[in-house]
Amino acid sequence: MALQDLTPQLRTRLRKVEWVVVLFLAGAVVVALVGLGFFIKTTGDKRGWWVKQVPYYTYLRDGSSVKVGTPVKMLGFTIGEVVQIDTAPDDSWHRSEGFNVFVRFLVRDPYQGYIFTDSKLKVSGMPIDIAGGNFLEVTRSQGLGIPTTALATNVPGGRALGVLWDKYAYNLGRAEVTNFIRYDPVTPDDKGYFLRTEVTGDLIGELTLLVPKIREAFTKPGGLGDLLFPTNLSSRFDRPGGLGEIIIPSNLGAALTVTLTNLNAQIGGIGSLVSNLDATVPPLLTNLNSTLPPLVTQVNRQIQGVGPLVSNLNTTLPGTLVEVERTLGTVRSNTLPAVDGVLTNSSEFVGGLKRHWLFRGAFKTNAPAKGR
């Protein structure tokens, strides 16, 4: 059906519905765009897209404790995240230091202003994602070092933010260390400043390295295992003034000897009592065996005498009960008719008295009073 075939009223209503649909779709698009903008803004604030970020790096023994996106925290605040994980250069210095994995992370402005050369880095948290996972924790400066960020020193007339030259980190403690103080401009590919980790690995990795050390401490000659469980432990117990005499002194040993002697004597007395019981119990049992059979025979004889009495009762008692029942029936048949006749005659006699003119007044009853 064409739109021209509709009435003017229906065409007007249809146009209104179309405008409502158009406004609804426009509102939905606006809400979606606002939500997308809010999501981008929140994500950017969380990841530092809108602020200046300063690069730092460190080395770990292995990369099992961190991954790209692992948060970097300071004083409980998230100040950045890990952006790169790679293998460290294979040279003698990295191998001797146990630096096997290169980790680069970014710190958002203004938190880099709290990181000085005396700040430390450590791997914290639990190696389980459900428990929060691991994170890199940077300690705040104690005021004993120099800033890791400042205005770039090799940019003439510029106000660019610079990061401390990483060569300074390798030369801390040297007399000419001040020669390496230089702040280079922050660039996207810059490694940044090197922060040494206090614990180069997670908790499980540290326990893995600790177990062989404990095993060695217990197994090596003269170690902890030999101290706790020496091979000459018996001689240490038995020799005068040894461990056995310390645990059980000589006077305590003498007292224990006397106590054990008395206990042995008491045990001997118990043995004599048991021997006496062995001598007296068999004759007692023999006497019981000789006296019990006649007693049982006498009791059995008495029980047999009761048997005929019970038999006589069983034969005479039924006949006696039958005779008693017959007598009761005779009394019932002779007595009840006589009593019934007496009651009948008495009733007729009283009825005759009620009808006689002389005694009729004696049986009259007062009529109920009539209501007024």
C-alpha positions in Angstrom: 0.0 0.0 0.0 1.5 3.4 -1.0 1.7 6.3 1.4 -0.7 8.3 -0.9 -3.4 5.7 -0.4 -3.6 6.4 3.4 -5.8 9.0 4.9 -4.3 12.4 6.0 -4.6 11.4 9.7 -2.8 8.1 9.2 0.0 9.8 7.2 0.4 12.4 10.0 0.7 9.7 12.6 3.1 7.7 10.5 5.4 10.7 10.1 5.4 11.3 13.9 6.4 7.6 14.5 9.2 8.0 11.9 10.5 11.1 13.7 10.4 9.2 17.1 12.4 6.4 15.6 14.9 8.8 14.1 15.3 10.6 17.4 15.7 7.3 19.3 18.4 6.1 16.9 20.2 9.5 17.2 20.1 9.3 21.0 21.4 5.8 21.0 24.3 6.9 18.8 25.1 9.8 21.1 25.0 7.6 24.2 27.3 5.0 22.4 29.8 7.8 21.5 29.7 9.2 25.0 30.3 5.7 26.5 33.2 5.1 24.0 34.7 8.4 24.8 34.5 7.8 28.6 36.1 4.3 28.1 38.9 5.8 26.1 39.4 8.6 28.6 39.5 6.2 31.6 41.8 3.7 29.8 44.1 6.6 28.8 44.2 7.9 32.3 45.0 4.5 33.6 47.7 3.7 31.1 49.1 7.2 30.9 48.2 8.0 27.3 47.7 11.7 28.0 50.7 12.3 30.3 54.4 12.2 29.8 56.0 8.9 30.6 59.7 8.3 31.6 61.4 5.0 30.7 63.3 2.9 33.2 64.7 -0.6 33.0 66.1 -3.4 35.1 67.4 -7.0 34.8 65.9 -10.2 36.3 67.2 -13.7 36.7 64.2 -15.1 34.7 61.0 -13.7 33.2 58.5 -15.9 35.0 57.6 -13.3 37.5 56.6 -10.5 35.1 54.9 -10.0 31.7 54.0 -7.1 29.5 51.4 -5.1 31.3 52.6 -6.0 34.8 51.9 -2.9 37.0 54.6 -0.8 38.6 53.7 0.5 42.0 55.0 3.0 44.6 53.5 3.4 48.0 50.5 1.4 46.9 49.8 3.6 43.8 50.1 2.3 40.3 52.6 4.6 38.6 53.3 2.7 35.4 53.6 -0.7 33.7 56.0 -3.1 32.0 56.2 -2.5 28.2 59.0 -4.7 27.1 60.6 -8.1 28.1 63.6 -9.4 26.3 66.8 -11.4 26.8 69.8 -9.6 28.2 73.1 -9.3 26.4 75.2 -12.5 26.6 78.4 -11.2 28.2 80.5 -11.9 31.3 79.1 -8.9 33.3 75.4 -9.9 32.8 76.2 -13.5 33.5 78.1 -12.8 36.7 75.4 -10.5 38.0 72.6 -13.0 37.1 71.0 -10.5 34.7 69.3 -12.8 32.2 66.1 -11.0 31.3 65.8 -7.3 30.3 62.7 -5.6 31.5 61.7 -2.1 30.4 58.9 -0.1 32.1 57.4 3.4 31.9 56.6 5.6 34.9 53.9 8.3 34.4 54.4 11.9 35.2 54.8 13.2 38.0 55.8 10.0 39.9 59.2 10.0 38.2 60.0 13.0 40.5 60.0 10.6 43.5 62.6 8.3 42.0 66.2 9.1 42.9 69.4 7.1 42.5 68.9 5.6 46.0 65.5 4.2 45.1 65.3 0.4 44.8 63.2 -2.0 42.8 61.8 -5.3 43.9 59.4 -8.0 42.6 56.5 -8.1 45.0 53.1 -9.8 45.2 52.1 -13.4 44.7 52.9 -15.5 41.5 49.1 -16.3 41.2 46.8 -14.2 39.1 43.8 -14.8 41.3 45.7 -13.4 44.3 46.7 -10.2 42.5 49.8 -11.5 40.6 53.3 -10.1 40.8 54.1 -6.4 40.4 57.3 -4.3 40.4 57.5 -2.0 43.4 59.7 1.1 43.4 60.8 2.4 46.8 60.6 6.2 47.4 63.9 8.1 47.7 65.3 8.7 51.1 67.1 11.9 50.0 70.5 10.2 49.6 70.8 10.3 45.9 70.3 12.6 42.9 67.1 12.9 40.7 66.8 10.4 37.9 64.9 13.0 35.8 65.6 16.7 35.1 65.7 19.2 32.3 67.8 17.8 29.4 71.4 19.1 29.6 72.4 18.6 26.0 69.4 20.5 24.4 70.5 24.1 23.9 67.9 26.6 25.1 65.3 23.8 25.5 62.9 22.9 28.3 62.7 19.2 27.4 62.4 16.6 30.1 65.6 14.5 30.4 66.4 11.2 32.1 69.7 10.4 33.8 72.2 8.8 31.4 72.3 5.0 32.1 76.1 4.9 32.2 75.8 6.7 35.5 74.2 3.5 36.9 77.2 1.4 36.0 79.7 3.8 37.7 78.1 4.5 41.1 80.9 4.4 43.8 83.7 5.5 41.5 85.6 8.7 42.3 85.0 10.2 38.9 81.3 9.4 39.0 80.3 13.0 38.6 81.7 12.9 35.1 78.8 10.7 34.0 76.0 12.9 35.3 74.0 13.8 32.2 70.3 14.0 31.4 69.4 13.0 27.9 66.0 13.9 26.3 63.3 11.3 26.7 62.7 9.5 23.4 60.3 6.6 22.6 63.2 4.2 22.1 65.2 5.3 25.1 66.0 2.6 27.7 65.9 5.1 30.4 67.6 4.8 33.8 68.7 1.5 35.3 67.2 0.5 38.7 68.7 -2.5 40.3 66.3 -5.1 41.8 66.7 -6.2 45.4 65.2 -9.6 44.7 65.9 -10.7 41.1 63.0 -13.1 40.7 59.8 -14.2 42.4 59.2 -16.1 45.6 59.1 -19.5 43.9 62.4 -18.8 42.1 64.1 -17.8 45.4 62.9 -21.0 47.1 64.2 -23.1 44.2 67.6 -21.6 44.7 67.4 -21.9 48.5 66.7 -25.7 48.5 70.1 -26.8 47.1 71.8 -24.5 49.7 69.9 -26.1 52.5 70.7 -29.6 51.2 74.4 -28.7 51.0 74.3 -27.4 54.5 72.9 -30.7 55.8 75.0 -33.1 53.8 78.5 -31.6 53.8 80.9 -33.0 56.5 80.8 -30.9 59.6 77.7 -29.2 58.5 74.3 -28.8 60.1 73.3 -32.4 59.6 76.5 -33.6 61.3 75.8 -31.2 64.1 72.3 -32.5 64.7 72.9 -36.2 63.9 76.6 -36.9 64.5 78.0 -40.3 63.6 79.6 -40.7 67.1 76.3 -40.0 68.8 76.5 -43.1 71.0 80.0 -42.2 72.3 78.8 -38.7 73.1 76.0 -40.2 75.2 78.1 -42.8 77.0 81.3 -40.9 77.8 81.7 -39.2 81.2 80.3 -35.7 81.1 78.7 -36.4 77.7 75.2 -35.8 76.5 73.8 -38.9 78.3 75.1 -37.7 81.6 73.6 -34.2 80.9 70.2 -35.7 80.2 70.3 -38.3 82.9 72.6 -37.2 85.8 74.4 -39.8 87.9 72.3 -39.2 91.0 69.2 -39.6 88.9 70.5 -42.8 87.6 71.1 -44.1 91.1 67.6 -43.2 92.1 66.2 -44.9 89.0 68.3 -48.0 89.9 66.8 -48.2 93.5 63.3 -47.6 92.1 63.7 -50.4 89.5 65.0 -52.8 92.2 62.0 -52.1 94.4 59.7 -52.6 91.5 61.4 -55.9 90.7 60.8 -57.0 94.2 57.1 -56.1 94.0 56.8 -58.0 90.7 58.4 -61.0 92.5 55.7 -60.8 95.2 53.0 -60.7 92.5 54.6 -63.8 91.0 54.3 -65.7 94.4 50.7 -64.7 94.7 50.0 -66.0 91.2 51.8 -69.3 92.2 49.5 -69.6 95.4 46.5 -69.1 93.2 47.7 -71.9 90.9 47.9 -74.1 94.0 44.5 -73.3 95.5 42.2 -72.9 92.6 42.4 -76.5 91.2 41.3 -78.1 94.6 38.4 -75.6 94.8 37.3 -76.5 91.4 37.5 -80.2 92.3 35.3 -79.7 95.3 32.8 -77.8 93.2 32.7 -80.6 90.7 32.0 -83.2 93.5 29.3 -81.2 95.3 27.4 -79.6 92.4 26.1 -82.9 90.8 24.3 -84.2 94.0 22.8 -80.8 94.5 21.6 -80.7 90.9 20.1 -84.2 91.3 18.2 -83.2 94.5 16.7 -80.1 92.8 15.8 -82.3 89.8 14.0 -84.8 92.1 12.0 -82.0 93.7 11.0 -80.7 90.3 9.9 -84.2 89.3 7.6 -84.3 92.5 5.9 -81.2 91.4 5.1 -82.8 88.0 2.3 -85.3 89.2 0.6 -82.4 91.1 0.5 -80.3 88.0 -0.9 -83.4 86.1 -3.7 -83.9 88.7 -4.6 -80.2 88.4 -4.8 -80.5 84.7 -7.2 -83.5 84.9 -9.5 -82.3 87.8 -9.7 -78.6 87.2 -11.7 -78.8 83.9 -14.4 -81.1 85.4 -14.7 -78.8 88.5 -15.2 -75.8 86.3 -17.9 -77.5 84.2 -19.8 -78.5 87.4 -19.7 -74.9 88.7 -21.0 -73.6 85.4 -23.9 -76.1 85.5 -24.8 -75.1 89.0 -24.9 -71.4 88.1 -27.1 -72.2 85.1 -29.6 -74.1 87.4 -29.7 -71.2 89.9 -30.2 -68.7 87.1 -33.1 -70.7 85.5 -34.9 -71.2 88.9 -34.5 -67.8 90.4 -35.1 -65.3 87.5 -38.7 -66.5 86.7 -39.7 -66.3 90.3 -38.3 -62.8 90.7 -40.1 -61.8 87.4 -43.4 -63.1 88.7 -43.1 -61.2 91.9 -42.4 -58.0 90.1 -45.3 -58.5 87.8 -47.8 -59.2 90.6 -46.5 -56.2 92.5 -47.2 -54.0 89.5 -50.7 -55.3 89.0 -51.5 -54.9 92.8 -50.4 -51.2 92.7 -52.5 -50.6 89.5 -55.5 -52.0 91.3 -55.0 -49.7 94.3 -54.8 -46.7 91.9 -58.2 -47.6 90.4 -60.0 -48.3 93.7 -62.2 -45.4 94.9 -60.9 -45.5 98.4 -57.2 -45.3 97.6 -57.4 -43.2 94.4 -56.8 -39.9 96.3 -53.5 -41.2 97.7 -52.0 -41.4 94.2 -53.1 -38.0 92.9 -50.5 -35.4 91.9 -50.9 -31.6 91.9 -51.8 -30.0 88.5 -49.3 -27.4 87.2 -50.2 -23.8 87.8 -51.8 -22.0 84.9 -50.1 -18.8 83.6 -51.8 -15.5 84.2 
